[in-house]
Amino acid sequence: QVQLVESGGGLVQAGGSLRLSCAASARTFFSRYAMGWFRQAPGKEREFVAAISRSGGSTSYADSVKGRFTISRDNAKNTVYLQMNSLKPEDTAVYYCAATFHPLHTAVVVTTEREYNYWGQGTQVTVSS
């Protein structure tokens, strides 16, 4: 069982930056999990934002955030990050961290919501215009 706790959300003006963190529970074999970030805006379905492989060597981004967001991980700290720059009002959403166990493949990047087994509680990001 993996517990994920997001932090770093808040209110920011358009054009600003935020860095989200997602910490996994201490006993997790964190390096065996592919990780992802998703978001859900009011009245909309949850959507993929970014994903990173177990090793951190492979990443994937939604077109809407490509060039503005960067996903990274520190396996020694059991933490995955989402650096968000040039924020826009349409980035306003609850951001969720997710994990999926991939013991055999270090380079796999998972972008599909249904493939993730573990989810955090979410952190609110609000971008004002």
C-alpha positions as CSV (number, residue, x, y, z in Angstrom):
1,Q,0.0,0.0,0.0
2,V,1.3,3.4,-1.0
3,Q,0.2,6.6,0.7
4,L,0.8,9.8,-1.3
5,V,0.6,13.3,0.1
6,E,0.7,16.4,-2.2
7,S,1.7,19.9,-1.1
8,G,2.6,23.2,-2.7
9,G,-0.7,24.3,-4.1
10,G,-2.0,27.8,-3.6
11,L,-3.1,31.0,-5.3
12,V,-0.9,32.6,-7.9
13,Q,-1.3,35.3,-10.5
14,A,-1.2,34.5,-14.2
15,G,2.4,34.2,-15.3
16,G,3.6,33.0,-11.9
17,S,5.1,29.7,-10.8
18,L,4.4,27.0,-8.3
19,R,6.1,23.8,-7.4
20,L,4.0,20.9,-6.3
21,S,5.5,18.0,-4.3
22,C,4.2,14.5,-3.7
23,A,5.7,12.5,-0.9
24,A,5.2,8.7,-0.8
25,S,5.1,6.8,2.5
26,A,8.4,5.9,4.0
27,R,8.3,2.1,3.5
28,T,7.5,2.4,-0.2
29,F,9.9,1.0,-2.7
30,F,9.5,4.3,-4.4
31,S,11.9,3.6,-7.2
32,R,9.7,0.7,-8.4
33,Y,6.8,3.1,-9.1
34,A,6.1,5.1,-12.2
35,M,4.5,8.4,-11.2
36,G,2.1,10.9,-12.7
37,W,0.3,14.1,-12.1
38,F,-3.3,14.6,-13.1
39,R,-5.7,17.6,-12.5
40,Q,-9.4,18.2,-12.3
41,A,-11.0,21.5,-12.9
42,P,-14.5,22.3,-11.7
43,G,-17.2,20.6,-13.8
44,K,-14.6,18.8,-15.8
45,E,-13.2,15.2,-15.9
46,R,-9.8,14.5,-14.4
47,E,-7.0,14.8,-17.1
48,F,-3.4,13.8,-17.5
49,V,-0.8,16.4,-16.9
50,A,2.6,14.8,-16.7
51,A,4.3,11.4,-16.0
52,I,7.7,10.1,-15.2
53,S,9.4,6.7,-15.4
54,R,10.8,4.9,-12.4
55,S,14.3,6.1,-13.1
56,G,13.3,9.6,-14.0
57,G,14.9,9.2,-17.4
58,S,11.6,9.3,-19.4
59,T,8.8,11.9,-19.1
60,S,5.6,12.7,-20.9
61,Y,3.4,15.9,-20.9
62,A,0.0,16.9,-21.9
63,D,0.1,19.3,-24.9
64,S,-1.5,22.0,-22.8
65,V,1.4,22.1,-20.3
66,K,4.4,21.2,-22.6
67,G,7.2,23.7,-22.3
68,R,5.7,25.2,-19.1
69,F,5.6,22.3,-16.6
70,T,8.4,20.0,-15.6
71,I,8.0,16.7,-13.7
72,S,11.0,15.3,-11.8
73,R,11.6,12.9,-9.0
74,D,14.0,12.2,-6.2
75,N,14.0,8.5,-5.3
76,A,16.2,9.0,-2.3
77,K,13.5,11.3,-0.8
78,N,10.5,9.3,-2.1
79,T,9.2,12.4,-3.7
80,V,8.0,13.5,-7.1
81,Y,7.7,17.2,-8.2
82,L,5.8,19.3,-10.7
83,Q,7.4,22.6,-11.4
84,M,4.7,24.8,-13.0
85,N,5.8,28.0,-14.8
86,S,4.0,30.6,-16.8
87,L,0.7,29.6,-15.2
88,K,-2.5,30.5,-16.8
89,P,-6.1,30.8,-15.4
90,E,-7.0,27.6,-17.2
91,D,-4.4,25.7,-15.1
92,T,-6.7,26.2,-12.1
93,A,-7.7,22.8,-10.8
94,V,-7.1,20.3,-8.1
95,Y,-3.8,18.5,-8.8
96,Y,-3.4,14.8,-8.0
97,C,-0.3,12.7,-7.7
98,A,-0.6,9.1,-8.7
99,A,1.6,6.0,-8.5
100,T,1.7,2.6,-10.3
101,F,3.9,-0.3,-9.5
102,H,6.3,-1.3,-12.4
103,P,8.9,-3.6,-10.9
104,L,10.3,-4.8,-14.3
105,H,10.4,-1.8,-16.5
106,T,12.5,1.3,-15.5
107,A,11.7,3.4,-18.6
108,V,7.9,3.0,-18.8
109,V,5.9,6.2,-18.6
110,V,2.2,5.8,-17.8
111,T,-0.2,8.4,-19.0
112,T,-3.5,6.6,-18.6
113,E,-5.5,7.3,-15.5
114,R,-6.9,3.8,-15.2
115,E,-3.4,2.3,-14.9
116,Y,-2.7,4.1,-11.7
117,N,-3.4,2.3,-8.5
118,Y,-2.6,4.9,-5.8
119,W,-3.7,8.5,-5.6
120,G,-3.1,11.4,-3.3
121,Q,-5.8,13.6,-1.8
122,G,-5.1,16.4,-4.2
123,T,-3.9,20.0,-3.8
124,Q,-5.7,23.1,-5.1
125,V,-4.0,25.4,-7.6
126,T,-5.8,28.6,-8.4
127,V,-4.4,31.0,-11.0
128,S,-5.9,34.5,-11.1
129,S,-6.0,36.6,-14.2
